[in-house]
Each structure stands twice: as structure tokens, then as C-alpha cells.
Amino acid sequence: MRMRACRLAATAAALIGAAAAAGCAAKVETHTHPGARLTGQYPNLNIPPKTANDQLSPDQTKADMASLQSAGQASAGQAAQPPGVTDPAELQKLAATHAADTLNAIEKNQGQGAD
């Protein structure tokens, strides 16, 4: 029985060793990004990158800002009015009576079969 256990252990060790040796023999591939090159030098980060599109000149920026500001000033007087009551005096009166009116309405509906 002891001999059988030794043979089993030796077979397992041989299989593990063979698997490890096969793994070491595999070729390791290195993947680099397209365009990346190993030159042995540090990259020069002082070179500005190429832009994807033409950039706005300062004159174009000023002209666009002026047109946006004039459009904003022209539409400022046409701002939408909020719906509902906007008079401060009416709002204060509503605030003073709203709670009592709502409570009275609830009490009236209380006795009407709210099953």
C-alpha cells in the first residue's frame, strides 16, 4: 500500500513538472499600440499635439461672444412669466388663508362617507 502511494505521488509530480515545463516553453508575445515605437529615448513632451480641427482665433471668439451677448440682451425683456399668482400682496394673503381653507375643506369631506 505504501508502494502504491509512492508511485501515485511520483506520477503526480511528473505530470506537474511536465505541465510547468510546457508552460515555460510557450512563446510570450508582446503587443504594442499601433504607432508606438521603442526608440530608447524619452519622448519630447514640449511639442504641441496636432489638433483634430481648426481652432477659433481670438477675433472669432470675440465676435461670437458679442453676438451671443446681444442676443441675450434682446431676449431678456421677453422672459417667460411664471404661471399663477405673482403679486406679493396676493401671495401673502393666500399664505395667511390657505391653511385654514384647506383644513375646512378636509373637515367637510370627512363626514361624507370616506370609507
C-alpha positions in Angstrom: 0.0 0.0 0.0 2.9 2.3 0.8 4.5 1.5 -2.5 1.3 2.4 -4.4 1.1 5.8 -2.6 4.7 6.5 -3.5 4.1 5.6 -7.2 1.0 7.8 -7.2 2.9 10.7 -5.7 5.7 10.2 -8.2 3.3 10.2 -11.2 1.6 13.3 -9.9 4.9 15.1 -9.5 6.0 14.1 -13.0 2.7 15.4 -14.5 3.0 18.7 -12.6 6.6 19.0 -13.7 5.7 18.3 -17.4 2.9 20.9 -17.3 5.2 23.5 -15.7 7.9 22.9 -18.4 5.3 23.1 -21.1 4.1 26.5 -19.8 7.6 27.8 -19.7 8.2 26.9 -23.3 5.3 28.9 -24.6 6.2 32.0 -26.6 5.4 35.3 -24.9 4.0 37.8 -27.4 4.2 41.5 -26.6 1.5 43.7 -28.0 2.3 47.3 -28.6 -0.2 50.0 -29.6 -0.2 51.0 -33.3 2.3 53.7 -33.8 4.2 53.1 -30.6 7.9 52.5 -31.1 10.7 51.7 -28.7 13.4 54.2 -29.5 15.3 54.0 -26.3 14.8 57.7 -25.7 12.3 59.7 -23.6 9.5 61.4 -25.6 9.7 65.2 -26.1 6.6 66.4 -24.3 7.3 70.1 -25.3 5.9 69.5 -28.9 2.3 70.6 -29.0 0.0 67.9 -30.3 -1.8 68.2 -33.6 -5.4 69.5 -33.2 -8.3 67.5 -34.7 -9.9 70.6 -36.1 -9.2 74.3 -36.7 -9.2 76.3 -33.6 -11.1 79.6 -33.1 -9.0 82.7 -33.4 -9.2 85.4 -30.7 -11.1 87.6 -33.2 -13.7 84.8 -33.9 -14.1 84.3 -30.2 -14.8 88.0 -29.6 -17.2 88.2 -32.5 -19.1 85.1 -31.2 -19.3 86.4 -27.7 -20.6 89.8 -28.9 -23.3 88.2 -30.9 -24.3 85.9 -28.0 -24.4 88.8 -25.6 -26.5 91.0 -27.9 -29.0 88.1 -28.4 -29.2 87.6 -24.7 -29.9 91.3 -24.1 -32.5 91.3 -26.8 -34.4 88.4 -25.3 -34.1 89.5 -21.7 -37.3 91.5 -21.9 -39.2 88.6 -23.3 -38.6 86.2 -20.4 -41.5 83.9 -19.7 -43.8 84.8 -16.9 -44.4 82.1 -14.4 -47.9 80.7 -14.2 -50.1 81.5 -11.3 -50.1 84.4 -8.8 -47.0 86.6 -8.9 -48.2 89.7 -6.9 -46.5 89.7 -3.5 -49.6 91.1 -1.7 -51.9 88.3 -3.1 -49.3 85.7 -2.2 -49.2 86.9 1.4 -53.0 86.9 1.6 -53.1 83.3 0.1 -50.4 82.2 2.6 -52.5 83.5 5.5 -55.8 81.9 4.5 -54.7 78.7 2.6 -54.1 76.5 5.7 -57.5 77.4 7.2 -59.3 77.0 3.9 -57.7 73.6 3.3 -58.5 72.4 6.8 -62.2 73.4 6.4 -62.4 71.6 3.1 -60.9 68.4 4.6 -63.4 68.6 7.6 -66.4 69.0 5.2 -65.3 65.9 3.3 -64.7 63.9 6.5 -68.4 63.3 7.2 -69.2 62.4 3.6 -68.6 58.6 3.7 -64.9 58.5 3.3 -64.9 54.7 3.6 
